[in-house]
């Protein structure tokens, strides 16, 4: 009986670790969309990154000057990005494809990550 309880606890902790790993990947992916979606000459400042209002989503709050803005990233059950809204307007499917295919997994995205500037 005790062995089953330990095994169940181990399984729960393993699954919880997977969730937090997925959450970290989602946060990183969504945060890294900022330099690609907002021109750097506007000098966007990262304010906050956290869970979005929808399930499987992440929200990035940033400011340009004194004006607040936001990016909402929607993910599949894992860490696959399936949608982006920039200030409540959907990014088109073609733009999302290009962002995922040619930017997010590159060294440029890692180097331009706004978290590295904090």
N, CA, C and O atoms as a MOPAC input file, in Angstrom:
PM7 MOZYME 1SCF
protein

 N      0.82200 1    -1.18900 1     0.00000 1
 C      0.00000 1     0.00000 1     0.00000 1
 C      0.86500 1     1.25200 1     0.00000 1
 O      0.63300 1     2.18100 1    -0.77400 1
 N      1.85500 1     1.26500 1     0.86900 1
 C      2.73500 1     2.42000 1     0.97100 1
 C      3.52600 1     2.61600 1    -0.32400 1
 O      3.75500 1     3.74600 1    -0.75400 1
 N      3.93900 1     1.50800 1    -0.93800 1
 C      4.67400 1     1.56400 1    -2.19500 1
 C      3.82700 1     2.19600 1    -3.28700 1
 O      4.34100 1     2.97400 1    -4.09200 1
 N      2.54500 1     1.87900 1    -3.33100 1
 C      1.64200 1     2.48600 1    -4.32400 1
 C      1.51800 1     3.98100 1    -4.11900 1
 O      1.49600 1     4.74600 1    -5.08300 1
 N      1.43800 1     4.39800 1    -2.86900 1
 C      1.32600 1     5.82800 1    -2.56900 1
 C      2.57800 1     6.57300 1    -3.02700 1
 O      2.48200 1     7.66000 1    -3.59800 1
 N      3.73700 1     5.99600 1    -2.78000 1
 C      4.99800 1     6.60700 1    -3.21200 1
 C      5.06200 1     6.66200 1    -4.74100 1
 O      5.48800 1     7.66700 1    -5.30900 1
 N      4.64200 1     5.59000 1    -5.40100 1
 C      4.64300 1     5.55900 1    -6.86400 1
 C      3.67500 1     6.59900 1    -7.42600 1
 O      3.98900 1     7.27300 1    -8.40700 1
 N      2.50400 1     6.73100 1    -6.81300 1
 C      1.52700 1     7.72900 1    -7.27000 1
 C      2.07100 1     9.13300 1    -7.08300 1
 O      1.92400 1     9.97700 1    -7.96700 1
 N      2.69400 1     9.39400 1    -5.94800 1
 C      3.28200 1    10.70600 1    -5.69400 1
 C      4.38900 1    11.00000 1    -6.69900 1
 O      4.49400 1    12.11800 1    -7.20300 1
 N      5.21200 1     9.99900 1    -6.99000 1
 C      6.27300 1    10.17100 1    -7.98500 1
 C      5.70900 1    10.50300 1    -9.35300 1
 O      6.25300 1    11.35400 1   -10.05600 1
 N      4.63600 1     9.84800 1    -9.73700 1
 C      3.99900 1    10.12400 1   -11.03200 1
 C      3.45100 1    11.54400 1   -11.08300 1
 O      3.60300 1    12.24200 1   -12.08600 1
 N      2.81500 1    11.96500 1    -9.99600 1
 C      2.27100 1    13.33000 1    -9.94600 1
 C      3.38700 1    14.35700 1   -10.05100 1
 O      3.26400 1    15.33000 1   -10.79600 1
 N      4.46000 1    14.15600 1    -9.32400 1
 C      5.58000 1    15.09700 1    -9.38100 1
 C      6.21900 1    15.12100 1   -10.76300 1
 O      6.61600 1    16.18300 1   -11.24300 1
 N      6.32200 1    13.95700 1   -11.40900 1
 C      6.87300 1    13.89800 1   -12.76100 1
 C      5.99800 1    14.69200 1   -13.72900 1
 O      6.50400 1    15.47800 1   -14.53000 1
 N      4.68600 1    14.48300 1   -13.65000 1
 C      3.77000 1    15.20200 1   -14.53900 1
 C      3.77700 1    16.69500 1   -14.25200 1
 O      3.70000 1    17.50100 1   -15.18000 1
 N      3.86700 1    17.07400 1   -12.99300 1
 C      3.93000 1    18.49300 1   -12.64300 1
 C      5.20300 1    19.11100 1   -13.20900 1
 O      5.18400 1    20.24900 1   -13.67700 1
 N      6.30400 1    18.37200 1   -13.17100 1
 C      7.55100 1    18.86500 1   -13.74900 1
 C      7.44000 1    19.06900 1   -15.23900 1
 O      7.99900 1    20.02300 1   -15.77900 1
 N      6.72000 1    18.18000 1   -15.91700 1
 C      6.51300 1    18.32600 1   -17.35800 1
 C      5.71000 1    19.58100 1   -17.65500 1
 O      6.01600 1    20.31700 1   -18.59200 1
 N      4.67600 1    19.82100 1   -16.84700 1
 C      3.85800 1    21.01300 1   -17.05700 1
 C      4.68800 1    22.27100 1   -16.90100 1
 O      4.58200 1    23.18400 1   -17.71900 1
 N      5.51300 1    22.33700 1   -15.86300 1
 C      6.29100 1    23.55100 1   -15.67700 1
 C      7.34000 1    23.69500 1   -16.77600 1
 O      7.67800 1    24.81800 1   -17.14800 1
 N      7.85600 1    22.60600 1   -17.29600 1
 C      8.78000 1    22.68000 1   -18.41700 1
 C      8.06700 1    23.21100 1   -19.66600 1
 O      8.60600 1    24.04400 1   -20.39400 1
 N      6.86400 1    22.72100 1   -19.89600 1
 C      6.07000 1    23.21700 1   -21.02600 1
 C      5.73500 1    24.68300 1   -20.82000 1
 O      5.80300 1    25.47500 1   -21.76000 1
 N      5.37000 1    25.05300 1   -19.58900 1
 C      5.06000 1    26.45200 1   -19.29700 1
 C      6.26800 1    27.34500 1   -19.57000 1
 O      6.12400 1    28.43100 1   -20.13000 1
 N      7.45600 1    26.89100 1   -19.17700 1
 C      8.67200 1    27.69200 1   -19.43400 1
 C      8.92000 1    27.84000 1   -20.92700 1
 O      9.28900 1    28.92000 1   -21.39000 1
 N      8.72000 1    26.76200 1   -21.68700 1
 C      8.89800 1    26.84300 1   -23.14300 1
 C      7.89500 1    27.81800 1   -23.75400 1
 O      8.24300 1    28.60600 1   -24.63400 1
 N      6.65600 1    27.76300 1   -23.28700 1
 C      5.62500 1    28.67500 1   -23.80000 1
 C      5.97400 1    30.12500 1   -23.49900 1
 O      5.86500 1    30.98400 1   -24.37500 1
 N      6.38800 1    30.40200 1   -22.27900 1
 C      6.75400 1    31.76500 1   -21.88900 1
 C      7.91400 1    32.27100 1   -22.75100 1
 O      7.88100 1    33.39300 1   -23.25400 1
 N      8.92400 1    31.44200 1   -22.91200 1
 C     10.07900 1    31.83900 1   -23.72400 1
 C      9.66700 1    32.10400 1   -25.16700 1
 O     10.06700 1    33.11100 1   -25.75000 1
 N      8.88300 1    31.22200 1   -25.73900 1
 C      8.44200 1    31.39300 1   -27.12600 1
 C      7.64700 1    32.67900 1   -27.28600 1
 O      7.91300 1    33.45700 1   -28.20200 1
 N      6.68500 1    32.91400 1   -26.41600 1
 C      5.85400 1    34.10600 1   -26.54700 1
 C      6.67800 1    35.37900 1   -26.34700 1
 O      6.50800 1    36.35100 1   -27.08300 1
 N      7.55900 1    35.37400 1   -25.36500 1
 C      8.41100 1    36.54000 1   -25.10800 1
 C      9.28800 1    36.85000 1   -26.31600 1
 O      9.52400 1    38.01500 1   -26.63500 1
 N      9.76800 1    35.80900 1   -26.98400 1
 C     10.65700 1    36.01100 1   -28.12600 1
 C      9.93400 1    36.50900 1   -29.37600 1
 O     10.58100 1    36.87400 1   -30.35800 1
 N      8.60600 1    36.52700 1   -29.34900 1
 C      7.88000 1    37.09500 1   -30.48800 1
 C      7.95600 1    38.61700 1   -30.48500 1
 O      7.80200 1    39.24200 1   -31.53500 1
 N      8.18800 1    39.21900 1   -29.33400 1
 C      8.18000 1    40.67600 1   -29.22700 1
 C      9.11400 1    41.37300 1   -30.22100 1
 O      8.65100 1    42.25100 1   -30.94900 1
 N     10.40300 1    41.02700 1   -30.28900 1
 C     11.27100 1    41.73000 1   -31.23700 1
 C     10.88700 1    41.49700 1   -32.70600 1
 O     11.20100 1    42.31900 1   -33.56600 1
 N     10.21800 1    40.39200 1   -32.98700 1
 C      9.81400 1    40.10200 1   -34.36400 1
 C      8.53700 1    40.85000 1   -34.73900 1
 O      8.33400 1    41.17400 1   -35.90900 1
 N      7.68900 1    41.12400 1   -33.77400 1
 C      6.39900 1    41.74900 1   -34.06500 1
 C      6.39600 1    43.27000 1   -33.89800 1
 O      5.53900 1    43.95900 1   -34.45100 1
 N      7.36100 1    43.78700 1   -33.13100 1
 C      7.40200 1    45.22200 1   -32.85500 1
 C      8.77000 1    45.75400 1   -33.27400 1
 O      9.80300 1    45.23600 1   -32.85100 1
 N      8.76600 1    46.77700 1   -34.09600 1
 C     10.02000 1    47.34900 1   -34.59300 1
 C     10.90300 1    47.81100 1   -33.43200 1
 O     10.43900 1    48.50300 1   -32.52600 1
 N     12.16700 1    47.42600 1   -33.47000 1
 C     13.07700 1    47.75900 1   -32.37600 1
 C     13.32200 1    49.25800 1   -32.26000 1
 O     13.65600 1    49.74400 1   -31.18000 1
 N     13.16100 1    50.00300 1   -33.36000 1
 C     13.36000 1    51.45700 1   -33.26300 1
 C     12.26400 1    52.12800 1   -32.42600 1
 O     12.41400 1    53.28600 1   -32.03800 1
 N     11.17900 1    51.42500 1   -32.14800 1
 C     10.14000 1    51.93400 1   -31.25100 1
 C     10.51900 1    51.73200 1   -29.78400 1
 O      9.84200 1    52.24100 1   -28.89000 1
 N     11.59600 1    50.99000 1   -29.53700 1
 C     12.13000 1    50.72300 1   -28.21000 1
 C     11.09300 1    50.12800 1   -27.25000 1
 O     10.79800 1    50.71600 1   -26.21000 1
 N     10.54700 1    48.96800 1   -27.59900 1
 C      9.57500 1    48.34300 1   -26.70800 1
 C     10.24000 1    47.86800 1   -25.41300 1
 O     11.34400 1    47.32400 1   -25.44000 1
 N      9.56800 1    48.07600 1   -24.29100 1
 C     10.06000 1    47.63500 1   -22.98300 1
 C      9.18400 1    46.50400 1   -22.46800 1
 O      7.96700 1    46.65100 1   -22.36300 1
 N      9.79900 1    45.38800 1   -22.15200 1
 C      9.08500 1    44.25100 1   -21.60000 1
 C      8.66900 1    44.58600 1   -20.17100 1
 O      9.49600 1    44.98100 1   -19.34900 1
 N      7.36800 1    44.42300 1   -19.88200 1
 C      6.86100 1    44.71800 1   -18.55000 1
 C      6.57400 1    43.46300 1   -17.73800 1
 O      6.96600 1    43.36200 1   -16.57500 1
 N      5.88400 1    42.50300 1   -18.36100 1
 C      5.46500 1    41.31100 1   -17.62600 1
 C      5.16100 1    40.18000 1   -18.60100 1
 O      4.66600 1    40.40900 1   -19.70400 1
 N      5.46500 1    38.96500 1   -18.17900 1
 C      5.10600 1    37.77100 1   -18.94600 1
 C      4.45500 1    36.79400 1   -17.97500 1
 O      4.98400 1    36.53200 1   -16.89600 1
 N      3.30300 1    36.25800 1   -18.36700 1
 C      2.61900 1    35.31100 1   -17.49500 1
 C      1.51400 1    34.57900 1   -18.22200 1
 O      1.39500 1    34.66500 1   -19.44400 1
 N      0.71500 1    33.86800 1   -17.47300 1
 C     -0.40600 1    33.12800 1   -18.05700 1
 C     -1.39300 1    34.08500 1   -18.69100 1
 O     -1.64300 1    35.18100 1   -18.19000 1
 N     -1.94400 1    33.64100 1   -19.80200 1
 C     -2.98000 1    34.41300 1   -20.45900 1
 C     -4.33800 1    34.10200 1   -19.86500 1
 O     -4.46200 1    33.26800 1   -18.96800 1
 N     -5.36200 1    34.78400 1   -20.37600 1
 C     -6.70400 1    34.57700 1   -19.84200 1
 C     -7.35100 1    33.30300 1   -20.37500 1
 O     -8.24100 1    32.74700 1   -19.73000 1
 N     -6.92200 1    32.84000 1   -21.52800 1
 C     -7.46200 1    31.60500 1   -22.10400 1
 C     -6.59500 1    30.42300 1   -21.66800 1
 O     -5.40400 1    30.58600 1   -21.40600 1
 N     -7.19600 1    29.23300 1   -21.59200 1
 C     -6.37200 1    28.05900 1   -21.30400 1
 C     -5.30400 1    27.89500 1   -22.38800 1
 O     -5.53100 1    28.23900 1   -23.54800 1
 N     -4.16800 1    27.38000 1   -22.01400 1
 C     -3.07100 1    27.13000 1   -22.96200 1
 C     -2.55600 1    28.42700 1   -23.59900 1
 O     -2.14700 1    28.41600 1   -24.76000 1
 N     -2.56900 1    29.53700 1   -22.86100 1
 C     -2.10700 1    30.79800 1   -23.43800 1
 C     -1.11100 1    31.49500 1   -22.51600 1
 O     -1.06100 1    31.23900 1   -21.31300 1
 N     -0.32300 1    32.38300 1   -23.11800 1
 C      0.64900 1    33.19900 1   -22.39800 1
 C      0.44600 1    34.64300 1   -22.84300 1
 O      0.16000 1    34.91200 1   -24.01000 1
 N      0.59700 1    35.56300 1   -21.90200 1
 C      0.43000 1    36.99300 1   -22.19300 1
 C      1.74100 1    37.71800 1   -21.93200 1
 O      2.38700 1    37.51400 1   -20.90500 1
 N      2.12100 1    38.56500 1   -22.87700 1
 C      3.30400 1    39.41100 1   -22.74400 1
 C      2.82500 1    40.85400 1   -22.73200 1
 O      2.20700 1    41.31800 1   -23.69100 1
 N      3.10900 1    41.55800 1   -21.65200 1
 C      2.79700 1    42.98900 1   -21.56600 1
 C      4.08500 1    43.76000 1   -21.82300 1
 O      5.13900 1    43.43700 1   -21.27600 1
 N      3.98200 1    44.77800 1   -22.66100 1
 C      5.13500 1    45.61300 1   -22.96500 1
 C      4.65100 1    47.04000 1   -23.15700 1
 O      3.44900 1    47.28300 1   -23.26700 1
 N      5.57400 1    47.97200 1   -23.19700 1
 C      5.22400 1    49.37700 1   -23.38300 1
 C      6.09800 1    49.98900 1   -24.46300 1
 O      7.26600 1    49.63700 1   -24.62600 1
 N      5.50500 1    50.89800 1   -25.18000 1
 C      6.23800 1    51.75700 1   -26.11300 1
 C      5.97700 1    53.16700 1   -25.60400 1
 O      4.85600 1    53.67000 1   -25.68200 1
 N      7.01800 1    53.79500 1   -25.08400 1
 C      6.82100 1    55.06300 1   -24.38600 1
 C      5.97800 1    54.78700 1   -23.14900 1
 O      6.30900 1    53.91700 1   -22.34400 1
 N      4.89600 1    55.52600 1   -23.00400 1
 C      4.00100 1    55.32300 1   -21.86800 1
 C      2.77900 1    54.48900 1   -22.21600 1
 O      1.92700 1    54.25600 1   -21.35800 1
 N      2.67900 1    54.03500 1   -23.46200 1
 C      1.49900 1    53.27000 1   -23.89300 1
 C      1.69600 1    51.77400 1   -23.66500 1
 O      2.66300 1    51.19200 1   -24.15400 1
 N      0.77900 1    51.15200 1   -22.92200 1
 C      0.86700 1    49.71000 1   -22.72300 1
 C      0.34300 1    48.95500 1   -23.93900 1
 O     -0.57200 1    49.41000 1   -24.62600 1
 N      0.93100 1    47.81400 1   -24.18600 1
 C      0.53800 1    46.92500 1   -25.28700 1
 C      0.61200 1    45.49300 1   -24.77900 1
 O      1.12500 1    45.23400 1   -23.69100 1
 N      0.09100 1    44.56100 1   -25.58200 1
 C      0.15700 1    43.16300 1   -25.18600 1
 C      0.21100 1    42.23100 1   -26.37900 1
 O     -0.25700 1    42.54200 1   -27.47400 1
 N      0.79500 1    41.08700 1   -26.12400 1
 C      0.81900 1    39.97800 1   -27.07100 1
 C      0.21200 1    38.78100 1   -26.33900 1
 O      0.61000 1    38.46400 1   -25.21800 1
 N     -0.74300 1    38.13000 1   -26.97300 1
 C     -1.32500 1    36.90400 1   -26.43500 1
 C     -0.94400 1    35.76700 1   -27.37000 1
 O     -1.22300 1    35.81600 1   -28.56700 1
 N     -0.30900 1    34.75100 1   -26.82000 1
 C      0.09700 1    33.58300 1   -27.59600 1
 C     -0.75200 1    32.39300 1   -27.18200 1
 O     -0.92400 1    32.12200 1   -25.99300 1
 N     -1.27500 1    31.69500 1   -28.16000 1
 C     -2.08200 1    30.50600 1   -27.90600 1
 C     -1.28000 1    29.28000 1   -28.32200 1
 O     -0.65300 1    29.26400 1   -29.38100 1
 N     -1.30900 1    28.25200 1   -27.47600 1
 C     -0.52900 1    27.04600 1   -27.70300 1
 C     -1.43000 1    25.82100 1   -27.77900 1
 O     -2.54900 1    25.82100 1   -27.26800 1
 N     -0.91800 1    24.77000 1   -28.43100 1
 C     -1.60900 1    23.48200 1   -28.42100 1
 C     -1.39900 1    22.84900 1   -27.04500 1
 O     -0.98600 1    23.54300 1   -26.11500 1
 N     -1.66900 1    21.57300 1   -26.89300 1
 C     -1.51300 1    20.91600 1   -25.59000 1
 C     -0.07000 1    20.91500 1   -25.10000 1
 O      0.18000 1    20.79700 1   -23.90100 1
 N      0.87300 1    21.04600 1   -26.01600 1
 C      2.28000 1    21.11900 1   -25.64100 1
 C      2.76500 1    22.55500 1   -25.72600 1
 O      2.10700 1    23.47500 1   -25.23900 1
 N      3.90600 1    22.73800 1   -26.33900 1
 C      4.48500 1    24.07000 1   -26.46300 1
 C      4.42700 1    24.57100 1   -27.90500 1
 O      5.17000 1    25.48300 1   -28.27000 1
 N      3.55700 1    23.98900 1   -28.72700 1
 C      3.43200 1    24.40000 1   -30.12100 1
 C      2.57900 1    25.65700 1   -30.25000 1
 O      1.41100 1    25.66600 1   -29.86000 1
 N      3.16200 1    26.70600 1   -30.79300 1
 C      2.47000 1    27.97900 1   -30.98300 1
 C      1.44900 1    27.84200 1   -32.10800 1
 O      1.80700 1    27.46600 1   -33.22500 1
 N      0.17300 1    28.14500 1   -31.82400 1
 C     -0.87000 1    27.99900 1   -32.84300 1
 C     -1.61900 1    29.29400 1   -33.12400 1
 O     -2.46800 1    29.33400 1   -34.01400 1
 N     -1.32000 1    30.34500 1   -32.38200 1
 C     -1.98800 1    31.62000 1   -32.64500 1
 C     -1.36200 1    32.74800 1   -31.85900 1
 O     -0.81700 1    32.54300 1   -30.77400 1
 N     -1.44800 1    33.96100 1   -32.42400 1
 C     -0.93700 1    35.16400 1   -31.75300 1
 C     -1.93600 1    36.28900 1   -31.97500 1
 O     -2.47900 1    36.46200 1   -33.06600 1
 N     -2.16300 1    37.04500 1   -30.91200 1
 C     -2.94400 1    38.27500 1   -31.01700 1
 C     -2.04900 1    39.40500 1   -30.53200 1
 O     -1.45500 1    39.32300 1   -29.45700 1
 N     -1.95800 1    40.44800 1   -31.32600 1
 C     -1.14900 1    41.61700 1   -31.00500 1
 C     -2.11700 1    42.75800 1   -30.75500 1
 O     -2.79700 1    43.21200 1   -31.67400 1
 N     -2.18100 1    43.22700 1   -29.50800 1
 C     -3.16100 1    44.24500 1   -29.12100 1
 C     -4.56500 1    43.86900 1   -29.58400 1
 O     -5.27600 1    44.68100 1   -30.17700 1
 N     -4.94800 1    42.63500 1   -29.30500 1
 C     -6.29200 1    42.08500 1   -29.57800 1
 C     -6.58400 1    41.84100 1   -31.05700 1
 O     -7.72400 1    41.53900 1   -31.41100 1
 N     -5.58600 1    41.96300 1   -31.92300 1
 C     -5.78200 1    41.69000 1   -33.34900 1
 C     -4.97200 1    40.45600 1   -33.72100 1
 O     -3.78500 1    40.35700 1   -33.41000 1
 N     -5.63100 1    39.52000 1   -34.38900 1
 C     -4.96900 1    38.25500 1   -34.73800 1
 C     -3.87400 1    38.46900 1   -35.77300 1
 O     -4.05200 1    39.21100 1   -36.73900 1
 N     -2.75200 1    37.81800 1   -35.56200 1
 C     -1.67600 1    37.77100 1   -36.55200 1
 C     -2.11500 1    36.74000 1   -37.59500 1
 O     -2.59200 1    35.66300 1   -37.23800 1
 N     -1.96100 1    37.05900 1   -38.85800 1
 C     -2.43100 1    36.16500 1   -39.92300 1
 C     -1.68400 1    34.83800 1   -39.91900 1
 O     -0.57900 1    34.72800 1   -39.38700 1
 N     -2.30400 1    33.84600 1   -40.51900 1
 C     -1.70100 1    32.51800 1   -40.58700 1
 C     -0.36300 1    32.51500 1   -41.29600 1
 O      0.56300 1    31.82200 1   -40.87300 1
 N     -0.24700 1    33.29300 1   -42.38400 1
 C      1.01000 1    33.36700 1   -43.11800 1
 C      2.12100 1    33.98100 1   -42.28400 1
 O      3.24900 1    33.48700 1   -42.28300 1
 N      1.80400 1    35.06000 1   -41.57200 1
 C      2.80000 1    35.70500 1   -40.71800 1
 C      3.21000 1    34.78400 1   -39.56800 1
 O      4.38200 1    34.73500 1   -39.19500 1
 N      2.24600 1    34.05900 1   -39.01000 1
 C      2.55300 1    33.11200 1   -37.94000 1
 C      3.46300 1    31.99800 1   -38.45400 1
 O      4.41900 1    31.61200 1   -37.78200 1
 N      3.16200 1    31.48900 1   -39.63800 1
 C      4.00200 1    30.45100 1   -40.24200 1
 C      5.43300 1    30.94700 1   -40.41900 1
 O      6.38300 1    30.25700 1   -40.04900 1
 N      5.58800 1    32.13700 1   -40.98000 1
 C      6.93100 1    32.68900 1   -41.22100 1
 C      7.67700 1    32.89200 1   -39.89800 1
 O      8.86600 1    32.58800 1   -39.80300 1
 N      6.98800 1    33.40100 1   -38.89300 1
 C      7.59200 1    33.62600 1   -37.58700 1
 C      8.10000 1    32.32000 1   -36.98800 1
 O      9.22500 1    32.25000 1   -36.49200 1
 N      7.27200 1    31.29900 1   -37.03900 1
 C      7.65400 1    29.99800 1   -36.48000 1
 C      8.75500 1    29.33500 1   -37.29500 1
 O      9.71900 1    28.80900 1   -36.73900 1
 N      8.60900 1    29.36300 1   -38.59100 1
 C      9.52200 1    28.63300 1   -39.47900 1
 C     10.90800 1    29.27900 1   -39.57900 1
 O     11.92500 1    28.58500 1   -39.59800 1
 N     10.93600 1    30.62000 1   -39.64200 1
 C     12.19400 1    31.30000 1   -39.96300 1
 C     12.75900 1    32.18500 1   -38.85600 1
 O     13.78700 1    32.83200 1   -39.05600 1
 N     12.10800 1    32.22800 1   -37.69200 1
 C     12.65200 1    33.11100 1   -36.66100 1
 C     12.75100 1    32.47000 1   -35.27500 1
 O     13.83500 1    32.45900 1   -34.69000 1
 N     11.67800 1    31.94900 1   -34.74800 1
 C     11.63700 1    31.57300 1   -33.33100 1
 C     12.68800 1    30.56400 1   -32.90100 1
 O     13.12700 1    30.60400 1   -31.75100 1
 N     13.10100 1    29.67600 1   -33.76300 1
 C     14.10000 1    28.67000 1   -33.38600 1
 C     15.50200 1    29.01000 1   -33.87100 1
 O     16.33600 1    28.11900 1   -34.03700 1
 N     15.76500 1    30.28700 1   -34.09700 1
 C     17.07400 1    30.69900 1   -34.60100 1
 C     17.92000 1    31.33200 1   -33.49200 1
 O     17.38800 1    31.74000 1   -32.45900 1
 N     19.23100 1    31.41300 1   -33.70600 1
 C     20.08900 1    32.12600 1   -32.75900 1
 C     19.71400 1    33.60700 1   -32.63900 1
 O     19.91300 1    34.20700 1   -31.58200 1
 N     19.17500 1    34.20100 1   -33.71000 1
 C     18.75100 1    35.60200 1   -33.64700 1
 C     17.64200 1    35.80000 1   -32.62500 1
 O     17.65300 1    36.77900 1   -31.87900 1
 N     16.69100 1    34.88400 1   -32.58500 1
 C     15.59600 1    34.97300 1   -31.61500 1
 C     16.13000 1    34.86300 1   -30.19400 1
 O     15.69700 1    35.59100 1   -29.30100 1
 N     17.06700 1    33.95600 1   -29.99300 1
 C     17.65700 1    33.80100 1   -28.66200 1
 C     18.43900 1    35.06200 1   -28.27300 1
 O     18.33800 1    35.53400 1   -27.14000 1
 N     19.20700 1    35.59700 1   -29.20200 1
 C     20.00500 1    36.79000 1   -28.91700 1
 C     19.13500 1    38.02500 1   -28.68300 1
 O     19.51600 1    38.91200 1   -27.91900 1
 N     17.98700 1    38.09000 1   -29.32300 1
 C     17.09800 1    39.25000 1   -29.21000 1
 C     16.04600 1    39.07700 1   -28.11800 1
 O     15.17900 1    39.93600 1   -27.95300 1
 N     16.11300 1    38.00000 1   -27.38800 1
 C     15.12500 1    37.72600 1   -26.33200 1
 C     15.10400 1    38.91300 1   -25.35600 1
 O     16.13500 1    39.25500 1   -24.77900 1
 N     13.93700 1    39.53900 1   -25.17200 1
 C     13.86100 1    40.70200 1   -24.26400 1
 C     14.24400 1    40.38200 1   -22.82200 1
 O     14.61800 1    41.28900 1   -22.07900 1
 N     14.16400 1    39.14100 1   -22.41200 1
 C     14.54100 1    38.77500 1   -21.03900 1
 C     16.03200 1    38.94900 1   -20.82600 1
 O     16.46300 1    39.20000 1   -19.70000 1
 N     16.83200 1    38.82100 1   -21.87300 1
 C     18.28600 1    38.96100 1   -21.72200 1
 C     18.67900 1    40.42000 1   -21.46800 1
 O     19.77700 1    40.68900 1   -20.97900 1
 N     17.78500 1    41.36600 1   -21.79900 1
 C     18.07200 1    42.78700 1   -21.58900 1
 C     17.70600 1    43.24800 1   -20.18400 1
 O     18.05400 1    44.35500 1   -19.77400 1
 N     17.00000 1    42.39000 1   -19.45200 1
 C     16.51700 1    42.80200 1   -18.10900 1
 C     17.59700 1    42.67200 1   -17.07100 1
 O     17.36600 1    42.97200 1   -15.90000 1

